[in-house]
Amino acid sequence: SQANAQLQKTVLVAPYDWVILQKFIEQGGMTNPWAPVLSIGSEWQRKVVIQVSDKDIGNIQPQALVQIYIPILQQTLSGQVTLIAPSANIFTRRRSVEIQFTEKQEDLPLWSQANILFPRNTIEWLKVPEQALQTLYGTTSIIKINKDGLLQQTPVQVIWCNNNACIVSGSNIIAWDSVRIK
């Protein structure tokens, strides 16, 4: 009969050894043709996909190990950058970065919020204009501008100065730091 022929078209075969991660409708329920019925995937190999601006993409290295904080679980897990899109979205100027969990996590809810902590791209020294240096009570510092546009005083050690430029070092200096000039 026609009903049995239609029923044969409802069989879903996974391309790999996957499991059902989440059901969106129960057996016998009604749905629309375009609505998802279930989500399938690897039982534990979940991933996080984030969008990173073109100006920050240089801070992320392929295969870099990262920390993934899941607020709903109050737990930090390990991950690894598995894919960096070769080009940015032409409108947003952002690239997709895929991070795969490197440890099994059974209780991870699907669609959880995640905060990603990338390893810092620390450097040994930074060249700054001499007028960017400030000395107060014997401590020399620079005023960094963080990613939110806020100012942050950072102690540094002056290695040498020449022609109105100075080489400084410090434990809290990272590549691509911006400094405020007096």
C-alpha positions in Angstrom: 0.0 0.0 0.0 1.0 3.6 -0.4 1.2 4.1 3.4 3.8 1.3 3.7 5.8 2.7 0.8 5.9 6.1 2.6 6.9 4.4 5.9 9.9 2.9 4.2 11.1 6.4 3.3 11.3 7.3 7.1 14.2 5.0 7.9 17.3 7.0 9.0 20.7 5.5 8.6 23.7 7.2 10.2 26.8 7.5 8.1 29.0 6.5 11.1 28.6 4.7 14.4 26.6 7.5 15.9 23.9 7.7 18.5 20.8 9.9 19.0 22.0 12.9 21.1 18.6 14.6 21.4 15.0 13.9 20.3 13.0 17.0 19.4 9.7 15.0 18.9 8.4 11.8 20.3 7.0 8.8 18.3 3.6 9.6 16.9 4.0 13.4 17.3 3.3 15.8 14.5 5.9 18.0 12.9 6.6 20.1 9.8 8.6 18.8 6.9 11.5 21.2 7.6 11.6 20.8 11.4 14.4 18.7 12.9 13.3 15.5 14.5 16.5 14.4 16.3 20.1 15.2 16.6 22.7 12.5 15.9 26.5 12.4 16.5 29.3 10.9 18.3 28.5 10.0 21.9 31.3 12.1 23.3 33.3 13.8 20.5 31.5 17.1 20.8 32.9 20.3 19.5 32.6 24.0 20.0 32.5 26.4 17.0 33.3 30.0 17.6 33.6 33.1 15.4 36.9 35.0 15.7 37.6 38.4 14.2 40.2 38.7 11.5 42.3 41.0 13.7 42.5 38.3 16.5 42.8 35.2 14.3 46.7 35.5 14.3 46.6 34.7 18.1 45.1 31.3 17.4 47.3 28.4 16.3 46.1 25.2 14.6 46.2 22.2 17.0 46.6 24.6 20.0 45.4 23.1 23.3 42.7 25.2 25.0 40.6 25.2 28.1 36.8 25.0 27.7 34.8 26.3 30.7 31.2 25.0 30.8 29.3 27.4 33.1 26.2 25.1 33.5 28.5 22.3 34.8 31.0 24.7 36.6 33.7 22.6 35.0 36.7 23.2 32.8 37.5 20.7 30.1 40.4 20.3 27.6 40.1 20.9 23.9 42.2 21.3 20.8 41.8 23.6 17.8 40.9 21.3 14.9 40.0 23.8 12.2 40.5 27.5 11.4 38.5 28.7 8.4 40.8 29.8 5.6 38.9 33.0 5.0 36.6 35.3 6.9 32.9 36.0 6.3 32.9 39.0 3.9 30.3 40.9 6.0 31.4 40.2 9.6 35.1 39.8 8.9 35.1 36.8 11.3 36.4 33.2 10.8 35.0 30.0 12.2 37.3 28.2 14.6 36.4 24.6 15.5 37.5 23.2 18.9 37.2 19.5 19.6 37.0 18.2 23.2 40.0 16.0 24.0 38.4 14.2 26.9 35.2 12.3 27.3 32.3 14.2 28.9 29.2 12.2 29.5 27.0 14.8 31.2 27.6 17.7 28.7 24.2 19.1 27.7 23.8 19.7 24.0 23.9 23.4 23.1 25.7 24.4 26.3 27.4 27.8 26.6 31.2 27.5 26.6 33.9 30.0 27.4 37.2 29.3 25.6 40.6 30.1 27.1 43.4 30.2 24.5 47.0 30.0 25.5 48.5 33.4 25.8 50.8 34.5 23.0 53.5 35.8 25.4 56.5 37.6 24.2 59.8 38.5 25.8 59.9 42.2 24.9 57.8 44.9 23.3 59.0 48.1 21.5 57.0 51.1 22.6 57.3 54.9 22.1 59.3 56.5 25.0 56.3 58.7 25.8 54.2 55.5 26.5 56.3 54.9 29.7 55.2 56.2 33.0 57.2 56.1 36.2 55.5 56.4 39.6 57.3 55.7 42.9 60.2 54.0 41.2 58.0 51.6 39.2 57.9 52.0 35.4 54.8 50.9 33.6 52.8 51.2 30.4 49.1 51.7 30.0 47.7 48.9 27.9 44.4 49.1 26.1 42.6 45.8 26.5 40.2 44.3 24.0 37.2 46.0 25.7 38.9 49.4 25.3 39.6 49.7 29.0 43.0 51.0 30.3 45.2 48.7 32.3 48.4 49.7 34.1 51.1 47.1 33.5 54.6 47.2 35.2 57.5 46.7 32.8 61.3 46.7 32.9 63.0 49.0 30.5 65.8 47.2 28.6 67.0 50.1 26.6 65.8 53.3 24.9 67.1 54.9 21.7 65.6 57.5 19.3 62.4 58.0 21.3 61.6 54.2 21.3 62.1 51.8 24.2 62.4 48.1 24.5 60.5 46.8 27.6 59.8 43.4 29.1 57.2 42.2 31.6 55.3 39.2 32.7 51.9 40.5 31.5 52.9 41.6 27.9 51.4 39.7 25.0 51.7 40.0 21.3 49.5 42.7 19.7 49.2 44.7 22.9 48.1 48.3 22.3 49.5 51.1 24.5 48.3 54.5 25.4 50.7 57.4 24.8 50.7 60.3 27.2 
